[in-house]
Amino acid sequence: MIGKACFLLSLLQAVVSGQWSADNPGAVTAQNGLCARIPCHYKYPSYLNNEPRTGSWYNSDTQSVAFHSRNPSVISRKFQRRTRLSGVLRHNDCSLVIDNVIQQDTGSYFFRVDFGNRNGYNYHPVTQLRVTDFTDKPTIFPAEMVAGQPVNVTCSFNTTCDGTAPTLTWVTPADEPPSASRSVTQWGDTLTYTSVLSLTPALKHHGQNLTCRVTYPTVSSEQILTMAVQYAPQNLSITFPDNVNSSRVIIKAGNSAAILCSVQSFPTSNLTWRHLGVTLNTTRSSNELWMEFTQLTRQDAGVYQCVAENEHGTAEKDVTVTVECE
């Protein structure tokens, strides 16, 4: 606890010299489980330039020592091994970092410098620290997935906290064990943690989830990617109201009829009906196509072919239309 006499002495020194000042924000917000950084640069009378100095930070709400550059044993237990200066005290940088910040760290903080036993100063106004819930999430960068082809999926997480490093992990379909590489890069004050997942998607993985999770000692969050696995047309079927997926359709002359061609694929297929090498009906980017007859005659009889095609392959199937006379 800083005594009243010490405070009055510091105040008197400030009035007399006019050279004690600090540049620190009035408020700082940090997310629970990450780090809190209070930027701070201080000034003092020039005749103290070569004097040894001790820097300390205090939580004025609880009158507890949050950081002490010379004697860590005086630091309050709840701040032990969690606080540090991000700059160099002799270079006038008094910026404080609190790692693994918790809700109980909320409060007012101020910096104090002591030069030997003769000069010391409490820098005001204080900085108010506010701790919010952990809301940051990793980012998954989508990659084109084709059934049977290996692919790399990247997940990254950005932070300005350089203390406790987060862990990036993947949750994948049970039959696809995760195989990932990890790296970290820095640009300015921002650290980017990256994990690259290597996998070979199959058709059965279409619509399943990939999850990238970032974990700190006390908090975690995740991002989910629904896998869109591309594949060639398959399971092409031709259906008629009275005959499901039949290769032959019998229709009485003079009647009308409709035959449906459908397929499974992703992306969707272009479908075409053909008869005697002539295109009768076509649709783009759809997985079903009707062929309609009105007042059938014997000339309409024959083999009809449905062809499905997308960028990954084709599928086709024939149906024989028989026209019966009355």
DADA-V823583 format. One record per pair of residues at least 12 apart in sequence whose ideal C-beta (glycine too) atoms are under 6 Angstrom apart, sorted by the first residue. I is the first residue (numbers start at 0). J is the second residue. D is the distance in Angstrom with one decimal. If there is no record, write none. Layout:
BEGIN
{{I/J/D} {I/J/D}}
END
This chain:
BEGIN
{{0/62/4.8} {9/120/4.7} {9/121/5.0} {16/44/5.1} {18/44/4.6} {19/43/5.8} {19/120/4.7} {20/42/4.8} {21/41/4.3} {21/122/3.8} {22/40/4.7} {23/39/4.2} {23/126/5.3} {24/126/5.8} {26/127/4.6} {27/126/5.8} {27/128/5.4} {28/129/4.8} {29/100/4.9} {29/130/5.6} {30/131/5.7} {30/133/4.8} {31/130/5.5} {31/132/5.8} {31/133/4.9} {32/133/4.9} {32/215/4.7} {32/217/4.6} {32/218/3.2} {33/160/5.2} {34/96/5.7} {34/98/5.0} {34/160/3.7} {34/162/5.5} {35/97/4.4} {35/100/4.5} {35/128/5.7} {36/96/5.1} {37/95/4.5} {37/126/5.0} {38/94/4.9} {39/93/4.0} {39/94/4.9} {39/110/5.6} {40/91/5.4} {40/92/5.9} {41/91/5.7} {41/93/5.1} {41/122/5.9} {47/114/4.9} {50/114/4.2} {50/115/5.8} {52/112/5.7} {52/114/5.2} {53/68/5.5} {53/69/4.4} {53/113/4.6} {54/68/4.5} {54/88/4.7} {54/93/5.7} {54/112/5.5} {55/67/4.6} {55/111/5.0} {56/95/5.0} {56/108/5.8} {56/110/5.6} {57/109/5.8} {58/106/5.2} {58/108/5.8} {59/107/4.6} {59/109/5.9} {59/125/5.7} {60/106/3.9} {60/107/5.5} {63/75/3.8} {65/78/4.8} {65/82/5.4} {66/82/4.2} {68/88/5.9} {81/97/5.8} {81/98/4.9} {81/99/5.8} {82/97/5.4} {83/96/5.3} {93/110/4.8} {98/162/3.7} {98/163/5.6} {99/163/5.9} {99/216/5.9} {100/130/5.7} {102/130/5.1} {104/130/5.8} {105/128/6.0} {105/130/5.0} {107/125/4.1} {107/127/5.4} {108/126/5.1} {108/128/6.0} {109/121/6.0} {109/122/5.9} {109/123/5.9} {109/125/4.5} {110/122/4.8} {133/218/4.1} {136/220/4.8} {136/222/5.1} {137/154/5.2} {137/156/4.3} {137/211/4.9} {137/213/4.7} {137/222/4.9} {138/155/5.5} {139/154/5.0} {139/211/5.3} {139/222/5.1} {139/224/4.5} {140/153/4.6} {144/200/4.6} {144/228/4.8} {145/229/4.8} {146/201/5.7} {146/202/4.8} {146/228/5.4} {146/230/4.2} {149/199/4.9} {151/195/5.2} {151/197/5.5} {152/196/4.6} {153/195/5.2} {154/194/5.0} {154/211/3.6} {155/191/5.6} {155/193/4.6} {156/192/4.9} {156/213/4.7} {157/189/5.6} {157/191/5.3} {158/190/5.5} {159/188/4.9} {159/189/5.8} {165/192/5.8} {165/213/4.9} {165/215/5.4} {166/214/4.6} {167/192/5.7} {167/194/4.0} {167/213/5.7} {168/212/5.1} {169/196/5.1} {169/211/5.9} {170/210/3.9} {171/209/6.0} {172/204/5.7} {172/207/5.1} {175/198/5.4} {178/197/5.0} {179/194/4.9} {179/196/4.7} {180/195/5.0} {181/194/5.0} {200/228/4.6} {202/230/5.1} {204/226/5.2} {204/228/5.3} {205/228/4.0} {207/226/5.3} {208/223/5.2} {208/225/5.7} {209/224/4.6} {209/226/6.0} {210/223/5.2} {229/265/5.3} {230/265/5.9} {231/311/4.0} {231/312/2.9} {232/262/4.7} {232/264/4.2} {232/268/4.8} {232/307/4.0} {232/314/4.0} {233/263/5.6} {234/263/4.6} {235/262/4.4} {235/307/5.5} {235/314/4.5} {235/316/5.0} {236/261/5.6} {237/260/5.4} {237/305/6.0} {237/316/5.7} {237/318/4.7} {238/259/4.8} {239/258/5.3} {246/318/5.9} {247/319/4.7} {248/318/6.0} {248/320/5.2} {249/321/4.7} {250/295/5.4} {250/322/5.8} {251/323/5.2} {252/295/5.7} {252/322/5.3} {252/324/5.2} {253/294/5.5} {255/292/5.9} {255/293/4.7} {256/292/4.7} {257/289/5.3} {257/291/4.7} {258/290/4.9} {259/289/5.4} {260/288/5.1} {260/305/3.6} {261/287/4.2} {262/286/5.3} {262/307/4.1} {264/309/5.2} {266/309/5.6} {267/284/4.9} {267/285/5.9} {267/286/5.0} {268/286/5.8} {268/307/4.1} {268/308/5.8} {268/309/4.6} {269/283/4.9} {269/308/5.2} {270/282/5.3} {270/288/3.8} {270/307/5.4} {271/306/4.8} {272/290/4.6} {272/305/5.8} {273/304/4.6} {274/303/5.0} {295/322/5.2} {297/322/5.1} {299/322/5.8} {300/320/5.6} {300/321/5.8} {300/322/4.4} {302/317/5.3} {302/319/5.3} {303/318/5.3} {303/320/6.0} {304/317/5.1}}
END
